[in-house]
Amino acid sequence: MNMDGILSRLPIKALRDRVPLVPVLRLDGVIAAQGSPLRPALNIAALAGPIERAFAMKGARAVALAINSPGGSPVQSALLHDRIRLLADEKELPVYVFCEDVAASGGYWIACAGDEIYASEGSIIGSIGVIAATFGFEGALEKLGIERRLFTAGDKKSLLDPFLPMEEDDQKRLAALQKEIHDSFKRHVRTRREGRLKAGERKLFSGEFWTGTKAEGLGLIDGIGDLKSVMREKFGDKVRLPVVGADKSWLQRRLGLGSRLPEINLAGDLLATAEVRAIWARYGL
């Protein structure tokens, strides 16, 4: 057991109080239901254990989140946020969030779990919106001399099929779905940042993103600062900041893999990596 673990279990409250403890959860990556060995993802399945351990650590005075995420799945973003808030309320522990390179879209959704949010001056913050991207290949098969046979039960089952022309009704359905998710995102930000937002909704919820300096002026974050400096300011220079992560086997540590070892599909993993890279590239990273 390391020193942080020993100190967190000391039975004498007065001694524990002299050595403040703030567990740190690192949330780094794209938010998705599934990841790959090449690009692990943030999701509730991978992070439920670390979140529970962070809030269960004896002697904890707060929990800190270090977020570096361009977003991803709105469902997984909400699940992670809600689990953090559930335990924060149960344990009556404040949550401090520190945005690193980027906390955008779903990354900002999770950041709103914090009672206070901090960022660096050059961090990318915001992108409160919804995006969907696809391709249209309806003419490609004909040029290649390939006949595609598609069978469905339900006249909307082929919605957004990339090999079929985009229908006006399909566009309307997609727009309605995006609006519903966007409205949920806006309600979430309004609730969690109540009384702190300093700009109109048309600006804040347009999908635009800003530097940390601008985000502070808009009320999306509470201040400029890094994790260690702010935690020392709040809890003293002796504060301990143990990082709580997913358990890894010896082999996983040697190979640099995540906590799970899914079957490797090289072609699929390379494609997923390219897609993830494109998400980061939207923010110049």
Protein Blocks (a to p, Z undefined) as FASTA:
>chain_A
ZZklmmmmpfblklmmmmccddddddeddddfbdcfklccddfklmmmmmmmmmmpghia
bdcdddddebjjfklmmmmmmmmmmmmmmnopacddddffbcghjlmmmmmmpmbdcddf
kbceejiacddddddfklmmmmnopacddddedjklmgoiakbccdfklmmmmmmmmmmm
mmmmmmmmmmmmgokaccdfklmmnopacdfklmmmnopagbdcdfklmmmmmnojklcc
ddddddddfklmmnopafbdcdddfklmmmmmmmmmmmmmmnoZZ
